Amino acid sequence: MSFNPITLPSLAEIPARYVIQSRESFTRPLAKALLDNGLIEAGDIVRVPTSEGALCADVLSRYWAEITRDLSMFDWQLRIGQNQYSRSWNGDLSTEDGKAFVFIHTTGGPVSCGTISIGGAMKYLEGLQRGFGQTILSALYDVLGMLPLVCTTRDTIGIGQHVYWQGYGNEKDAIEELTACYDCTEKELLDQHEFVSRKEMFGPMPQWAAHPKRRLPRRMIDRVSGYDHFANTVVQAMDELWTVLTFCGPFPELSSPDLYADLLDFTLIVRWDEHDSTGRIIDDYMHFACEGDYIEAASVSTLDLSDLSISKWLQGILATAKLARAAERVLDLLGSNEYEEQRSLVRVFA
């Protein structure tokens, strides 16, 4: 079965027509959308593709490889379809005709991403001037929040409060709520119900790292970093990050809060150190989240196949990838031991 062919520009040794084989298949409107968006190039059809699906996969893979080429920390894989492919979804997550879901997920599925520990560098920067380290961290986290899901120390504590403390922000209120819920005393709660204390949740991490604030103005940031090579290098990397944020947008919205389901994947885990509670908290959260509605992805977007949404989204996600690469340069520094080398030099010359 075939339908009216799509006529392409006449080029030497290239087929003048490409016939889409099936009207019912999702790949038919997707292939047409890719063609209408100018994403299918002459080279894609020099050798007639085996199917519309193969054509779409080749085209999208080429663009995705270009977008993610420079990323070394973040694990971004692309999936596109009419539904979210989760057997644990109890609601209706199917698109209307002519629309598609676009997902970014990790290679090996939820929590298969890499991790980086930043506690040592952050303590060093905070030690230079109170508020310096957390000002840097707060600005960095604002940017990481624009990317496909990244689990930061702020997110880890928020997840822990949700899972262990009924959503309360402090241990006292959580204990009061849980003793009322279980109709028990505080001692019984702590002895019999495996209550997770603040010390267990935060571990060695200072409280400001869970909720960093911008404490210092720019003039103080410049003054402090002017006397320390490592701090100056970090500030320069943050300036580069802010330049990308200012001039490379717009950036697409990736959170899709209207889906009413948890996104159950992280493209990177930023933890305080290797001995904190991040692993336990995330593992318990995964078990908790799997009892409800969830989507195995770090981001999801809905695109219209009847207009230029796909090319606009790819352009936006390319800008997001530039932002992610600039964030990686900051994280590279915070996860390195350069601050230890700086400290050793100070000791030698002292």
C-alpha positions in Angstrom: 0.0 0.0 0.0 1.3 3.5 -0.8 -0.1 7.0 -0.8 0.6 10.2 -2.7 4.4 10.7 -2.7 6.2 13.7 -1.2 8.0 15.4 -4.0 11.6 16.5 -3.2 13.9 18.8 -5.0 15.5 17.2 -8.1 19.1 16.4 -7.4 21.6 14.3 -9.4 21.6 10.6 -8.4 19.1 11.2 -5.7 15.5 9.8 -5.9 13.0 12.5 -6.8 10.3 11.1 -4.6 10.1 9.4 -1.2 6.9 7.4 -0.7 5.7 6.9 2.9 4.4 3.4 3.2 1.8 3.6 6.1 -0.7 6.2 7.0 -1.6 4.6 10.4 1.9 4.4 11.8 3.2 7.0 14.1 6.3 7.2 12.0 4.3 8.6 9.1 3.4 12.0 10.7 6.8 12.0 12.4 8.7 11.5 9.1 6.5 14.2 7.4 7.2 16.6 10.3 10.9 16.0 10.0 10.7 16.8 6.3 8.5 19.9 6.8 10.9 21.1 9.5 13.8 20.9 7.0 15.6 18.2 9.1 15.7 15.5 6.4 18.7 16.2 4.2 19.5 14.9 0.7 22.1 12.5 2.1 19.4 10.8 4.2 17.7 9.4 1.1 20.6 8.8 -1.3 20.1 5.2 -0.3 16.4 4.6 0.1 15.7 3.9 3.8 14.3 0.5 4.7 11.4 2.1 6.5 10.0 5.4 7.8 11.2 4.4 11.3 14.7 3.9 10.1 14.7 7.2 8.3 13.4 9.0 11.5 15.9 7.2 13.7 18.8 8.1 11.4 17.8 11.8 11.2 17.2 12.3 14.9 20.3 10.3 15.9 22.4 12.6 13.7 21.0 15.8 15.2 21.2 14.3 18.8 24.8 13.3 18.4 25.6 16.9 17.3 23.7 18.4 20.3 25.4 16.2 22.9 28.8 15.9 21.3 30.6 18.1 23.9 28.9 16.8 27.0 31.1 14.6 29.3 29.2 14.5 32.6 25.5 14.6 31.8 24.0 11.5 30.3 21.3 12.5 27.7 19.5 10.0 25.5 16.6 10.9 23.3 13.3 9.0 22.9 10.2 10.2 21.0 6.8 8.6 20.7 3.0 8.9 21.2 3.1 7.6 24.8 5.4 7.5 27.7 6.2 3.7 27.7 5.8 3.2 31.4 3.9 0.1 32.6 3.5 1.9 36.0 1.5 4.8 34.6 -2.1 4.6 35.8 -3.4 7.7 34.0 -3.9 8.5 30.4 -0.6 9.7 28.9 -1.2 9.4 25.2 -1.0 12.4 22.9 -3.6 13.7 20.6 -3.2 12.9 16.9 -0.5 15.0 15.4 1.4 15.4 18.6 4.4 13.6 20.2 6.2 13.2 23.5 9.9 13.8 23.5 11.9 12.3 26.4 15.4 12.8 27.6 16.6 9.9 29.7 19.9 8.1 30.8 21.5 5.3 28.9 20.9 2.6 31.6 17.7 3.9 33.0 16.9 5.5 36.4 19.9 6.3 38.6 22.4 4.9 36.0 24.0 8.4 35.7 27.4 9.5 37.0 28.1 11.2 40.3 30.4 14.0 41.4 31.3 15.1 44.9 31.8 18.8 45.6 31.9 19.1 49.4 35.7 19.6 49.7 35.8 22.5 47.3 32.7 24.1 48.7 34.0 24.0 52.2 37.3 25.5 51.0 35.4 28.4 49.2 33.1 29.0 52.2 36.2 29.1 54.4 37.6 32.0 52.4 34.7 34.2 53.3 31.4 33.2 55.0 28.8 33.2 52.3 31.2 32.9 49.4 30.8 29.2 48.8 27.0 29.1 49.1 26.6 32.1 46.8 28.5 30.2 44.1 26.5 27.1 44.9 23.1 28.9 44.8 23.8 30.4 41.4 25.0 27.1 40.0 21.9 25.3 41.3 19.7 27.8 39.6 21.2 26.9 36.3 21.2 23.1 36.9 17.5 23.5 37.6 17.0 24.4 33.9 18.5 21.2 32.6 17.1 17.6 32.4 16.8 16.5 36.0 20.0 16.8 38.0 20.0 15.6 41.6 21.8 18.2 43.7 22.4 18.3 47.5 19.4 20.6 47.7 17.2 18.1 45.8 18.5 15.2 47.9 17.5 16.8 51.2 14.1 17.8 49.7 13.6 14.2 48.6 14.5 13.0 52.1 12.2 15.4 53.8 9.4 14.2 51.5 10.1 10.5 52.0 11.0 10.5 55.7 9.5 13.6 57.2 6.1 13.8 55.6 7.3 16.9 53.7 8.2 18.9 56.8 11.3 21.1 56.6 12.6 20.3 60.1 13.0 17.3 62.3 10.9 18.7 65.2 7.7 19.2 63.1 8.2 15.8 61.4 8.4 14.0 64.8 5.3 15.8 66.0 3.4 14.7 62.9 4.6 11.1 63.0 4.0 10.6 66.7 0.4 11.7 66.1 0.1 9.5 63.0 1.4 6.4 64.7 -0.2 7.3 68.1 3.1 6.8 69.9 5.7 8.7 72.0 8.8 10.2 70.5 10.9 7.5 72.1 8.7 4.8 70.6 8.9 6.5 67.2 12.7 6.6 67.3 13.0 3.0 68.6 10.3 1.2 66.6 9.6 3.1 63.4 13.1 3.6 61.9 12.8 7.4 62.0 15.5 9.0 59.9 17.1 11.9 61.9 18.5 15.1 60.6 22.0 13.9 61.4 21.4 10.7 59.4 19.9 12.7 56.5 22.4 15.5 56.3 25.5 13.5 57.3 28.6 15.7 57.1 26.9 18.3 54.9 26.4 21.7 56.5 22.8 23.0 56.5 23.6 25.9 54.1 24.5 23.3 51.4 20.9 22.0 51.5 19.4 25.4 50.9 22.2 27.7 49.6 21.5 31.4 49.3 23.2 34.3 47.5 24.8 35.9 50.5 27.5 38.1 48.9 27.2 40.9 46.3 29.4 40.8 43.2 31.9 43.3 44.6 32.6 41.0 47.5 32.9 37.9 45.2 35.5 39.8 43.2 37.4 40.9 46.3 37.6 37.4 47.8 38.5 35.7 44.5 41.2 38.2 43.8 43.3 36.8 46.6 42.9 33.1 45.8 43.7 31.4 42.5 41.2 28.5 42.8 38.4 30.9 43.8 39.2 33.1 40.9 39.1 30.2 38.5 35.7 29.1 39.8 34.4 32.7 39.5 35.6 32.9 35.9 33.9 29.6 35.0 30.7 30.9 36.6 31.0 34.1 34.6 31.2 32.0 31.4 28.2 30.0 32.5 26.2 33.2 33.1 27.3 34.5 29.6 25.8 31.4 28.0 22.6 31.8 30.1 22.3 35.4 29.0 23.0 35.2 25.3 22.4 31.6 24.1 18.7 31.2 24.9 15.8 30.8 24.8 15.8 27.5 26.6 12.9 25.1 26.4 10.7 24.2 29.4 11.5 20.6 30.3 9.6 20.0 33.6 6.1 19.4 32.2 4.3 19.8 35.5 0.9 19.3 33.8 1.6 15.5 33.5 1.0 15.0 37.2 3.6 12.3 37.5 7.1 12.0 39.0 10.0 12.1 36.5 12.1 9.1 37.7 15.6 9.6 36.3 18.6 11.9 36.9 21.2 12.9 34.3 23.8 13.6 37.0 24.0 13.3 40.8 25.8 16.1 42.6 26.6 14.9 46.2 28.5 16.4 49.1 30.9 13.5 49.5 31.1 9.8 49.1 30.1 9.2 52.7 26.8 11.2 52.7 23.3 9.7 52.6 22.6 10.4 49.0 22.6 6.8 47.9 20.2 5.7 50.6 17.8 8.7 50.1 17.6 8.2 46.4 17.1 4.4 46.7 14.3 4.9 49.2 12.8 7.5 47.0 12.8 5.2 44.0 10.9 2.6 45.9 8.5 5.2 47.2 7.9 6.8 43.8 7.3 3.5 42.1 4.2 3.0 44.1 2.6 6.0 42.3 2.6 7.4 38.8 6.0 8.0 37.3 7.8 8.4 34.0 11.2 6.9 33.4 12.8 10.1 32.1 14.6 13.2 33.2 12.5 15.5 31.0 9.5 15.3 28.8 8.1 17.8 26.3 5.0 17.7 24.1 5.5 18.7 20.5 3.1 19.4 17.6 3.9 17.5 14.5 1.9 19.8 12.3 4.2 22.9 12.7 7.8 23.7 13.3 7.8 22.6 16.9 10.5 19.9 16.3 13.1 22.2 14.8 12.4 24.9 17.4 12.8 22.3 20.2 16.0 20.9 18.8 17.4 24.5 18.5 16.4 25.2 22.1 17.9 22.0 23.4 21.1 22.8 21.6 21.2 26.0 23.6 20.5 23.9 26.7 23.4 21.6 25.8 25.7 24.7 25.6 24.4 25.7 29.1 25.1 22.2 30.4 28.6 22.2 29.0 29.4 25.5 30.7 28.0 24.0 34.0 30.2 21.0 33.5 33.3 23.3 33.5 32.2 24.6 36.9 31.5 21.1 38.2 34.9 19.9 36.9 36.5 22.5 39.2 34.4 21.8 42.2 34.9 18.0 41.8 38.7 18.3 41.4 41.5 18.6 44.0 42.8 21.9 42.7 41.8 23.6 46.0 44.1 21.1 47.8 47.0 22.1 45.6 46.2 25.8 46.4 46.2 25.0 50.1 49.5 23.2 49.8 51.1 26.2 48.1 49.8 28.5 50.9 51.5 26.2 53.5 54.8 26.1 51.6 55.0 29.9 51.1 53.8 30.6 54.6 
